[in-house]
Amino acid sequence: MIWTMTRKALWDLRWSTFWYAIGLALYIVLLAAFYPTFRDVGAQFEEIIRSYPEAFLRAFGIEPGTATLTSFSGFMHTEVFSFIWPLVAAIFVIMSGAAAVAQEVERGTAELWLSVPVSRPGLLAGKLLALLVDIVVVVLVSVLTLFVTAPVVDAEFSAGAALQLGVVLLDFLIAIAGLSVLFSSFSSERGKAAAMAAAVVLAMYLAWVIAELSERFEWLRYLSIFTAYRPREALEGSGVSWAGLVALLAIGISGALAALAIFRRRDILA
Amino acid sequence: MMDSHPIQVEGLTRFYGRDRGVEDLCFTVERGEIFGFLGPNGAGKTTTIRLLMGLIRPTRGSARLFGLDSWHDAASVKRHIGYVPGDVRLYEGMTGAQFLDFLAGFRRSVDAARRRMLVERFEVELSRQIKHLSRGNRQKLALVQALMHDPPLLLLDEPSSGLDPLMQSELLALLREERNRGKTIFLSSHLLPEVERVADRVGIIRDGLLVAVATIDELKRQRTRRMEVTFSEPVDLAQLAGIAGVQVLQCREEGRWVELGVSGGLPALLRRLSELPVADLIYAPPDLDSVFMRYYQRQPEAVEERVR
């Protein structure tokens, strides 16, 4: 019965999943194609980057003093996975997650949706499963694209690093999905649920930037999912922070469980 | 479970903040009957149906369907229910066939022959996307999904809205057939003639309160229909007021125009009118007002308000 819901949710999200996955993959190919140029003139670029204020670099996830552009992992991290990839993928997940309950209420379909002999948590769980599948697809397409493209531009990107990157990206999106679905569970408009989720994610991003810049506000890092999002180490294949990944997973699962509990008790007043 | 009443409502109350949705509803619907739920728009019909469907929680009281609590056992209850909401909204991106397949996927068994019969009978378009369907066609699709799994209880909120008169008759005929097959039907409507044509009993709701539960025969006996008479010259209204079953509700233009409430004594009234200088006459078709008039009469303030 839950599969019926999952199948429908996958069908609903098929085009946005396709376009986001393809869009991110194309961006990865495009940027990777530029890598040989940057590698050849890397030293000059490193010089330019060193001249930027430290705060500016940190805000974009660049660790001052590291080989930002000359190594493939550093280059892809700076150009793709430190900012653009999480931004675009987060938009996809927020919009999809925010639709789960709020869109059914907003469009008035909730009454027939809830007229079937499946519990509300069962119906929502069916949708969450579909969202998870779509997230895996987007991450898998990005990571495989990078894995296939790297040798073409004469760069090194091992299977181990690909696996680690996949886990980091997946965990990050699961945390965002949990938050989005939570806001959707009590909202009656998809736009409002998405706006609330986006505001929280943005606030977490700012908290992380401030924590990176100021020792006084270092504690803010514990309030942000971006602290645990560390794709650079994964790209290098040098290991992942398991504590951070567990924290991201816990946020995602807690958000989803809270959403199921709220939706179970909610009045549908469409 | 199947020994229990299809619907048993006890003290069912729902407030929206300080506003009353429905209060203290008590009624039982028997197996194999069509129970009409009558009331003007905003009276609490949809709130009642949403409570029965477990879409909203009661403030107090309970609704039990086949002995199961409509809120706590919502998922199990829905195995036995076919539901048409008051404002039918469907998944726009699906075709009619995809929509029916989707909802059938949640049911243990949907008989293909029955589904085909319903689709043909309601002349439903299955191949077009729902967003391209007219309101009537969407309504027909909602009716098919409610009936296709052959549920023992149908909860229908204004099911004929958007249907053309032919299709309305077809729907009422189908509901009678379903009743004859032992199905129970809870039919909410603000159209008295429609309910009178099919229902066995009716519950009348007004301002969130159940005003009466009566059989259709009782209802027909009780209803008071409006008659407006225009005279070419002033007449003595006492001549009309004296007839049993006739009341003067209001008069204007020094007795040249009169509104009567007629609950009986129509032959005597017509005889009397034939002796008077009648210029024009309107006898209103039976509507909800004609039922409510009787209940207004029981509340003097309400009558005064109406006459004013």
Interface residues (C-beta under 8 A of the other chain):
Chain A: M1 T4 M5 R7 K8 D12 R107 G108 T109 A110 E111 L112 L114 S115 V116 P117 V118 S119 R120 G122 R265 D267 I268 L269
Chain B: Y16 R50 M53 G54 L55 I56 R57 A74 A75 S76 K78 R79 I81 Y83 P85 D87 V88 R89 L90 Y91 E92 G93 F102 L103 G105 F106 R107 A142 Q145
